[in-house]
Amino acid sequence: MILELVKEKVFLLLQGPPCRFAYRLATCIEQQGHRCYRINLCLGDWLFWLGKKAHNYRGNIQHWPLFLKEFVLQHGITDIIYYADRLPYHKAARDLANNLGINAVAYEHGYLRPNWITVERGGMSRFSHFPDSGEHIKEVGMNYPKPTSLPGLSHDFWKEAVQEVVFNLANFFDFIFFPHYLPDKIYNPLVEYLNYIPRFLGAGKKHKRTAQVFDSLRRSGQKYFVFPLQMQNDYQLRDNSPFNHQLEAIAMVVEEFSQHAPADTVLLFKIHPLDNGIEPWDKMIARLGQEHDVADRLLLVDGGILKNMLAHSSGVITVNSTVGVQALEQGKPVKVLGYAIYDIDGMTCQRSMGEFFAAPEVPDKELVDCFLRLLGGTIQVHGNFYSQQGQLTGASEVTNWLLTGSVKYSDAFFDQPPRLLKDKAYG
């Protein structure tokens, strides 16, 4: 079923990013003459929705599917819209939409960074309906223009950080206003934010040390592979990979590196710029290096310019970070350990981890180009969640996407999520 332009759509907005983006999106939709409803799940939702009417759900997660079904039927909802498709409440919304034959649309940070937003019907990552056939992507991708960024959408990091803090600290009072809310968190927010303080205070020194380490590595002429770490609280790690903890992925990669990578190569780990500092990655990686007798070939940096590190690397390993798309744009060999929309035969390594280290293969340049064109022309829109202009642009373009369904969206939509039809072999 392809989204079609209809006389009236009725939208239900669930949880959005920790900012006013969902509010602006509802405003844009209403300005086009369509109805919007909102269900707040927590105090943070309520705070960023001030100014519009909303329904507050104060029940528990077990009763949520029944409540949601009754709400959808009562109000004639045609589309359920939410940010981050694997949050517990949103998983139930997707299942309900499938059962009722209505649209479930998820949006997230864009695959084309920065200042893009991903919008997909049915799900993302493992649940994405985006094609995984290189032949199909080549056939239709060239019909789309190369994606180009819009100027003036960037935002300072502090704007993102402040809104994230406000959202989560507001939820400290959920026990009063939303007593049964189930947050998708693995760390106590207060502990997490306190850990950010020493990280930010020491950021300058870390960037300087990273520059020294990278310059030394470049001067040595040694070949190296890059493993950009993701945040441990990233739901993509928990729901779209076989790992319970990122350390499991790191341990597997280090073991394969010790056994199969050429003796003169280095494995460079880079800590995520928004990492909270709770996980002792340095100690974990050092211990693994000693266990596998490659301590002198493992490097860990915290800071620096990732784009430069990718540019001079022999290949990139990732669980399912969007860094993989950046690496493919640079023509770098990529090995994906989890589920990712860009993990496609011909673009990324489909062989074992050991074979990747021994003989990394560059991606098919034509396929990557067609993939980016198809991606940008169907499930990517301009905008971001944290600058005013980024929100306004994003809300307007997402609204247009929702109301038209993207003119050629059928090119990028397989009826069955192709990644769910495969049993991925890891390692």
C-alpha positions, 0 to 999 in steps of 0.5 A: 500500500502506497501513501496517497493524497486524500481529502483529510488525514487524521494524525496522532503524534506520539513521543517526539525528540526532546524539543519542540519539533513535534509541536511545530510538525503538528502546526504545519499539518494543521495549517494544511487543513488536517486534524492532529491529536497528541498523547503525552506519555511523560512530563517531558512530553507535556513540557515540550507540547505546551500551547496545544491540546493533548491527551495524557496517558497515565496508565501502564505499558501493559494497558497501552495497546488497548488504550491506543486501539480505542483512541485510534478507532474513536478519533478515526486516526489514519496515521500514527507518527513518532520519533524512534521506532523501537521505543516500547510505546512505539513498538505497540503503535506499529503493531496496531497500525499493521493490524488496523491497516493504517500508516505508522510513520517513524522519524529519526536523525537523518542517514545523510548527516548533518541536517537531514531527517529520516522519515519511513513508513513501517519501521527503520533499520531491521524493520525498514521497507527500504530495498536491500537489492543492489540490482533494484537500487541501481535500476531506480536510484539514478532517476533521483538527483544527488542529495544536496544540503541546505545552508543555515540549518546547523545548531550548536551542541549546547542547544541539543544538550540543554533540551535533552537535560530539560526533558529528562530532568522533568521526568524525575517528577513522573512519579507524581504526574505520570506514575507508570511511565516506562522510560527507555533508559539504562542509566539514571539521568542524574548520574549520566549528566554528572558524568558529562561534567568531567568529560566536557571540562577535559574536552580540550585536552582530549582533542589535543591528545587525539590530534597527537595520536592521529598525527603520529599514526599518519607519520608512521605510515601504518595502515589502520581500521576505524571502529567508531563506538556508539553510545551504550544507551543507543536503542539501535544497539539493543534492538537492532544488533545481536549484542547485549552490550557494545563490549561484546562487539568490541571483544569479537572484533579484537579477537578477529583482528588479532587472528586475521589482520596483517601484523603491521595494521592498527585498530583505532577506536573512537569514543562517541562525541556524546558518550556519557563517560560511564563505560570505561572503554579505555580499560576494557579495550586495554584488557582485551589488547593484553588478552589477545597480545595486540595491546600495542596495535590498539588505539583509543581516541576521544575527540578529533575529526572523524571525517579525517580518520575515515579518509585515511583508513583501510576500512571501517567497522560499525555495529550500525552507526550512520558513520557507515554511510559517511564511510561509504561516501568516501569509498571505504570498505565497511563491515556492519555487525548489526542491522543497518539500512546500508548493509547491502551486498556490493556496498558493505562486506558480507563475508566474515570479520576475519576475511574483512581484516585480511582483504577489505573490499571497496564498495561498488561506487555506482551502487553507493551513488544510486543508494544515496540518490534513492535514500535522499529522494525518498526517505530523507528530508532537510532539517534537524531537531535543535535549531529553530530554522532546522525545526521549521524546515524539517516540520514543513518537509515532513508534513509534505512527505506525510501528505503526498507520500513522496511522489515515487516512494514505491521505488523505495518501499518493499511490501515486506521488510527485507531485512526481517526476511534474512537471518543475518550471520554475524562475525 
